[in-house]
C-alpha cells in the first residue's frame, strides 16, 4: 500500500517537474519577438533562441513578427480639389521595430495604420486636382510615407514604402479623358503627317532644283561644244573655200585668159542665173556692160572679116587666115546688133528661134556702147525673165 502511494507520488512529482520545465523554457523563432509579463506587468522581451521564464509567474504574450509586412487596403473614396470623387487603392510596407511599443502603445497596429493611411491620403490628394493626382504618384507616395512614418514612430512601427496601386476617376471623367487623349493623339498624328509632307515637298523641290541645275549645266556644256564644233566646221569650210578660190585664182592666172574668153564665160553664166521655176526677176550686174563690150567687139570683128573674105574669093569661112568663127553664130543679126549697140532682138532657146521680149538697145552704132549706159553702170537692173 505504501509502495503504491509512493509510486503515485513519484509520478505526480515527475509530472509536476515536466510541467514546470515546460513552462520555464521558451523557444522563439528567428525574426520573432515575445513580451513577458510578470504579474500582469511588462517584464522583458524575448528574442530569437532559447529563453527561460519563471513558470506560474511570468506570462508570454503572442509572438510578434519583426519582418516587413505588406498590407493592401481596399479602394478609398477621395475628393480632389476640383470636386471629383476618385477611388485610390494603396499598399503599405511597414515593419515592427519595437515589440513593446507595438504591444502597449496601440491596441491593433494594423487597423491603426490603415485608418491613418486613409486620413493622410485624403489630406494629400484633397489639395490636388485630378490631373495633378494622376501625374504625381511619386509625390503622393513620398508625402504619405513621411506622414505615416512620423505618426507610427511611437508605435514601434517603421513605414518603409507607400504605393498607390490605382486611381480610378468616375466613368464620365474616364470617357472625357479618353476623348481628350484620342484628340491629342490625332493632333500629333496630323502634325507628324504635315511634317512628313513638308519634308517630302522640300526634298522633292531640292531634287528638282538640283536636276534643273544639272540639266541646265549639261545643256550649257552641250551648247558650248556644239558652238565649238560649228566654229571648227565653219573654219574648216572657210579654209577649204579659201584654198579652192586660191587654186582657181592660181589656175586662171597661170592660164593667162584674155578679156574675150572671160566675157564669153560671163555670158554663159547668165542663163544659169535665170534658171528655176520660182525665178521671176533676176538682177543684171553693172559689170555686164564691160563683158558685153568685149564680146560685142569680138562679134563685130568676126562679122566684118567674114563679109570681106567672100568678096575677095578667099574661100569659105574658117579656111583662110584670121580668126575662125562659126557662120551660124554670125547669122544671128539680133544678138550681133544687141552686142554692137544695134536694134536687134535676143531670142530664148536656140538663137533666132521662137519669140521673146527684146532687150532694150543701148543706142545706135554711132552712140555710146552698152556699158556706158548709166542705168547699167550705176547699179543692177531688173530684167523680167520669162515666166
Secondary structure, DSSP 8 states (H G I E B T S, - for coil): -HHHHHHHHHHHHHHHHHHHHHHHEEEE-TTEEEEEEETTEEEEEE-SEEEE--TTTEEE---EE-SEEEEE---EEEE-TTS-EEEEEEEEEEEE--HHHHHHT-S-HHHHHHHHHHHHHHHHHHTS-HHHHHH-HHHHHHHHHHHHHHHHGGGTEEEEEEEEEEEE--HHHHHHHHHHHHHHHHHHHHHHHHHHHHHHHHHHHHHHHHHHHHHHHHHHHHHHHHHHHHHHHHHHHHHHHHHHHHHHHHHHHHHT--HHHHHHHHHHHHHHHH-STT--EEEE-TTHHHHHHHHHHHHHHHHHHHHHHHHHT--STTTSSS----HHHHT-HHHHHHHTT-S----SSSTTSS----------TTS--GGG-HHHHSS-EEEE---
